[in-house]
């Protein structure tokens, strides 16, 4: 089965199978398919269901915690769809940022933002205004609207 055939099955005009989302209107469909949440779930879906014959797809653990077809973790990471030539290379991968990020994504955690000390938005509670940068916030504090 080709990738385009799979895509047509997963993403229809009225339903997104990856997200289990019912899409009623054109605007809702566009908003859904362009959303970050959808993109994240699609990436995860393709990581877990490779179509290129790479590492086998990650088997979801049953409730007792056992894997049906166990894969040697020194040869293949099913989460990242990577093969390794040695245990040292595998260990390096498992300690790396990419694997950790995908593991967090799988567990439903949001990846941590880089610790730059900057916030994404700044709020002046007095004026009930939200600003996008520290520069805008400082300019607002000096401005006539805030001073009155």
C-alpha positions in Angstrom: 0.0 0.0 0.0 1.4 3.4 -1.0 1.7 6.4 1.4 -0.9 8.4 -0.5 -3.4 5.5 -0.1 -2.9 5.5 3.6 -3.2 9.3 3.8 -6.5 9.2 2.0 -7.8 6.6 4.5 -6.6 8.6 7.5 -7.5 12.1 6.5 -10.9 12.5 4.9 -13.0 15.7 4.5 -15.3 14.7 7.4 -13.1 12.7 9.7 -9.4 12.6 10.9 -8.7 9.0 12.0 -5.4 9.9 13.6 -7.0 12.4 16.0 -10.5 10.8 16.1 -11.9 14.2 15.1 -15.3 14.7 13.4 -15.0 17.5 10.9 -18.3 19.2 10.2 -17.5 22.4 8.3 -14.8 23.6 5.9 -13.4 26.1 8.4 -13.3 23.4 11.1 -11.5 21.0 8.7 -8.9 23.6 7.7 -8.3 24.7 11.3 -7.9 21.1 12.4 -5.6 20.0 9.7 -3.4 23.1 10.1 -3.2 22.8 14.0 -0.1 22.0 15.9 -1.9 19.3 17.9 -2.9 17.5 14.6 0.7 17.8 13.3 2.1 16.4 16.5 -0.3 13.4 16.4 0.5 12.8 12.7 4.3 12.8 13.5 3.7 10.3 16.3 1.5 8.1 14.1 4.1 7.9 11.4 6.8 7.2 14.0 4.8 4.3 15.4 3.6 3.0 11.9 6.5 3.3 9.5 5.7 2.5 5.9 9.2 2.4 4.6 10.1 -1.0 5.9 12.3 0.4 8.7 12.3 -0.8 12.3 9.1 -2.6 13.2 6.4 -0.3 14.6 6.3 0.1 18.4 4.0 -2.4 19.9 1.8 -0.9 22.5 2.3 -2.7 25.8 -0.5 -4.8 27.1 -1.9 -4.0 30.6 0.5 -6.6 32.2 3.4 -4.7 30.7 4.8 -7.4 28.4 5.7 -6.9 24.8 4.5 -9.5 22.3 7.4 -9.4 19.8 10.3 -8.0 21.7 12.9 -6.1 19.7 16.6 -6.0 20.8 17.0 -2.4 22.0 20.7 -2.5 21.1 19.8 -3.1 17.5 16.7 -1.0 17.0 14.7 1.9 18.6 11.1 1.4 17.5 10.1 4.8 19.0 12.5 6.7 16.7 12.5 4.1 13.9 16.3 3.8 14.0 18.7 0.9 13.6 22.1 0.7 15.4 25.3 -1.0 14.5 26.5 -1.5 18.1 25.3 -1.3 21.7 27.5 1.8 22.2 25.7 3.6 19.4 22.3 2.5 20.8 23.2 3.7 24.3 24.3 7.1 22.8 21.0 7.4 21.1 18.9 6.5 24.2 20.8 9.2 26.2 20.2 11.8 23.5 17.8 14.7 23.1 15.9 13.4 20.2 15.0 10.1 21.9 14.0 11.9 25.1 11.8 14.4 23.2 10.0 11.6 21.3 9.6 9.7 24.6 8.0 12.7 26.2 5.7 13.2 23.2 4.6 9.6 23.4 3.8 10.0 27.1 1.8 13.0 26.3 4.1 15.6 27.9 4.9 18.8 26.2 8.5 19.2 25.2 10.3 21.7 27.5 10.9 25.2 26.1 14.5 26.2 25.9 15.6 27.9 29.1 16.3 31.4 27.9 14.7 33.2 30.7 12.2 34.8 28.3 8.4 34.4 28.5 6.2 34.2 25.5 3.8 36.8 26.7 3.8 39.6 29.2 0.7 40.9 30.9 0.0 44.3 32.5 -2.7 43.5 35.1 -3.4 47.2 35.6 -4.4 47.8 32.0 -5.5 44.3 31.3 -3.1 44.1 28.2 -1.1 41.2 27.0 2.2 41.9 25.1 4.4 39.5 23.0 7.9 40.7 24.1 9.7 42.3 26.9 10.4 45.3 24.7 6.7 45.8 24.1 6.0 45.5 27.8 8.6 48.1 28.7 7.3 50.4 26.0 3.8 50.0 27.4 4.9 50.8 30.9 6.4 54.1 29.6 3.4 54.9 27.4 0.5 57.3 28.0 -2.1 54.5 28.2 -0.4 53.0 31.2 0.5 56.3 32.8 -3.1 57.5 33.0 
